[in-house]
Amino acid sequence: MNPRLRKRIMFLLILLFFIVAIIIISSKLEKEKQILHQEAASSVATAVYSNPGQGIFQCHANNAVGKSYIKGGGIIVHWGELQPYDSHSLDNNKVQSLIQEIKKNAGKKVYLHFEIYGGLDEVVMPSWLNVNDYDYLGKGIYPNNPPIEENDQIEIIYILDSWVSGSGGQANWISRPVPWGENYQRLLGNFLRLLNQEFEKEGVKNLIEYIEPAVGGKWGTTHLYDISDVEKTAWVNKAGCNAGNYKCFGQKFNEGINAIIDIYAESFSDIPLMVIGGSCFTPECNYNNETALEKYGLKVMFKMAGLGDLSATCGLRENYLSPMCGSNARTKCGQEPTGASIDSGSTFFDPAEGCHKNYYDIYKQSLKQERISYYCFYSADVKCSATQEANLYVANHLGAQIKLSSFNFKPSTSVQVNQPIAINFSWQNTGGTALIAPVKNNLKWTAGSYKLFLEFVRSDGTIAHYQEFDINPPTNNWQTTDLFYQTDSSINFNVPDVLGRATSQSQNTYKVYAGLTDPNGENKRFVLINSDSRNDTLNRRYLLTDSFEIVKGEVSPPIPTSPPPTGTPTPSSLPTSTPILPTPTLTLTLIPTPATSFRCDSHCSWGKWQCERDNEEKTGGSCQINPACPGVADDNYQSYWRWSYCYPIPTPTPTSINTCTCTSCPSDKPLKSQGNANCDEKIDLKDFILWLNVYRRIQTGESVSAEEKANVDFNCSPSDTQHIVDLQDFGVWLNGYRERV
């Protein structure tokens, strides 16, 4: 064989070997990365799916809630079963059965759906009300007149059930309490107050996510659409209005619904309501929710039921829901499917027949347009394998989904007592709504912002100091577009003397955690979706640093120029011995862009080192991870960096600054920032093995020296406070290795 040809073949074989090796290594590491992410995400997801103020429930049942993405089940409540004897007592056995049903699924919640209307097989109305009179005249023979009303204890409208009468058998007159009836309102109020007392006594109110009241229309909703002319006439007559005067009826109907909402809201003062909406048979009698929103705000939420129906819109109700729950949201919204889907063998949820979409498409469109915080799935769709991917997509984009994408301490994590310090945060929201918290003032719950908290934790796990901060921009303004939003915030404060003054000549080290909590002092924390090990989902907080050091000495306290703000009380969950100090003067603002400059953006770069190389001539900013980089392959934006906003760096009080030292290779060798771990003549598998050894030891909790980390921290920056070795460093090495090959 020609020697020259043999050399070419050998070269090609060697090249092929290296290509195969790279593919195998990349594939294995990608699988390892996926496994690590899945393991971390499993515990994170379970916590995230239980976040306050949002979630997926099983529709009208509580027996298929085992999936991690199901927050709980729905329980139907019947007045007649719980209060069968008189208006002053409850049946204790029936109440205990309800209590046990609420408690039965450990770690899960429930919603209560009140069915207070006739036409059902269950004992809906108490017998002592003398309603639900059925006239049975023999199969196929139906009465010409409704039941006699003279013995009724509440105001009732009777409607002949066409479904029952049309199928033969017993003629069934449906009894519906009219919502404006004074006796009905009084007796219903007695029942609900007694039931609330039982909930309080049994300690189950914290397990009830919300209550769906029966407000007066069809199926307890505000819906009176698609009813017969006979039923229209019956409603108008019962309201005392002239025939055809639908404006008069609409006023009476609205007054009644609002009165029923008042009764539920006052009876269950600390549980939100979810009113099921719907239109009337004419716009003149449509329910106007403005009164309820103005009076109760976020305490009264609204939902629709009929998603995925056969209509041209497939049950999407953006025009009704989005004005309440979109930008400048005043409350939260829910959606319920018309029934189980065709994917699970049903015939109800079949959007392909109406708007030519499928199960996944409808929910995706609903998330983006309707701004939904609560869904319910029927049990068939919870169990069906064909719907699981779509169900998980809904769970991962429902409500608000908040990630802390980056943070930094200024000047550092080694500080003195009373020294000014700033912490800058970058946040992402990949949910369908802004992050909305109820600001509670008796029965009026205003849609507001969560607060940021910091916890300084001693080595024994006890909390040395806890502090809350306002967030700017407020989280209720974090409204997404196409399921994405990004913003920055910053807090500034003086290091509290409780962390070091008592031992100011020694050095104390703390872990510092951050998180989001409700503004009412109820310690209802909102879990972040970060999948890394820093996310402490058990305590619903995120580790910023495990080495916040209070060094010797202290800075003289600043001379106040104005009275300090009112101190933030320590939550009741903290030890009573924790000192409660006045909150230091602090500000919290979005990092501003100087008036004299604009964004110093660049294109998206893969890895921090590449970003710094791409922007080496820029000043006034830094490379930031997880920006919005549209069109890139990584849907989670975990590997891409972009030059940040230009903003002034505050001048810190002179002090010792503890930053990590970035190592470099000799000038005649490939760069450390290209993946050259051992600083030899080439980037090869030896460098990968060095990185893998350090990475595996970190993942298993073994001790790793700062020098070892520095050798494989390929995207190290002088501004970093510690070496972080992760899969981004592998990406740097792989790029460098590919370029060399």
Protein Blocks (a to p, Z undefined) as FASTA:
>chain_A
ZZklmmmmmmmmmmmmmmmmmmmmmmmmmmmmmmmmmmmmmmmmmmmmmpghiacddehi
afbcmbmklnbdcddddfklmmmmbmmbccfklmmmmmmmmmmmghiacdddddddehia
bdfbafklopaiacdebehiacfbdcdfklpcbdcdddddfklmmngpjddddddddfkl
mklmmmmmmmmmmmmmmmmmnopmmmpmbacddfhighhiabfghiafklmmmmmmmnop
aehilmlmmmmmmmmmmmmmmmmmmmmmmbccdddedddfbfklgccfklmmmmnmmmlc
cddehehiabfnlopafklmmmmmmghiabdcddddfbdcfknopaklomklmnopafkl
mmmmmmmmnopabdcddfklmmpmklmmmmmmmmmmgcjadddfbdcddfblcdcehiac
ddddddddfbfbdcdddddehjbccddddddddddddfkopafbdcdddddddfklmcce
ehiacddddddddddfklmmmmmmbccddddddddddfkonopacddfbfbfklcfknop
adfbfcdccdedjddddddfbdcdddddddfkbcfklccddddddddddddddfkbccfd
dcddehjklmmmmmmmbghiacdehiacehiablnopmbccddddddddddddddddddd
dddddfkbccfknopanopabdcfklmmmmmmmmmmmmnopacdfklmmmmmmkbcfkbg
bdcddfklmmmmmmmmmmmZZ
